[in-house]
């Protein structure tokens, strides 16, 4: 069974298509920072999960460890 978080990955693709024509890298050093599609995806994820930003930061912080254990 897919988790709620794994099903959300489809929204990231939609955010990329909605915000940009040419896909920008997720992060650029300097003034530009995060790409617009990343900001849209993170906000959408927060809404989708029904978390506060603090709760979402906790979830995102744990993702690195989860991904590392999958490889």
RALIN-V281306 format. One record per backbone hydrogen bond with DSSP energy under -0.5 kcal/mol. CO is the residue of the C=O (numbers start at 1). NH is the residue of the N-H. E is the energy in kcal/mol with one decimal. If there is no record, write none. Layout:
((CO & NH & E) (CO & NH & E))
This chain:
((3 & 7 & -2.1) (4 & 8 & -0.8) (5 & 9 & -0.5) (6 & 9 & -0.9) (7 & 10 & -1.0) (8 & 11 & -2.4) (8 & 12 & -0.8) (9 & 13 & -1.2) (10 & 14 & -1.7) (11 & 15 & -2.7) (12 & 16 & -2.3) (13 & 17 & -2.0) (14 & 18 & -2.1) (15 & 19 & -1.8) (16 & 20 & -2.0) (21 & 23 & -0.6) (26 & 35 & -2.1) (28 & 33 & -0.9) (33 & 28 & -1.9) (35 & 38 & -0.8) (35 & 39 & -1.6) (36 & 40 & -2.4) (37 & 41 & -2.2) (38 & 42 & -2.6) (39 & 43 & -2.4) (40 & 44 & -2.5) (41 & 45 & -2.4) (42 & 46 & -2.2) (43 & 47 & -2.2) (44 & 48 & -2.9) (45 & 49 & -2.5) (46 & 50 & -1.2) (46 & 51 & -1.7) (52 & 56 & -2.4) (53 & 57 & -2.4) (54 & 58 & -1.7) (55 & 59 & -2.1) (56 & 60 & -2.9) (57 & 61 & -2.3) (58 & 62 & -1.6) (59 & 63 & -1.1) (60 & 64 & -0.7) (62 & 66 & -1.8) (63 & 67 & -2.9) (64 & 68 & -2.3) (65 & 69 & -1.7) (66 & 70 & -0.9) (67 & 70 & -0.6) (67 & 71 & -0.8) (68 & 71 & -0.5))
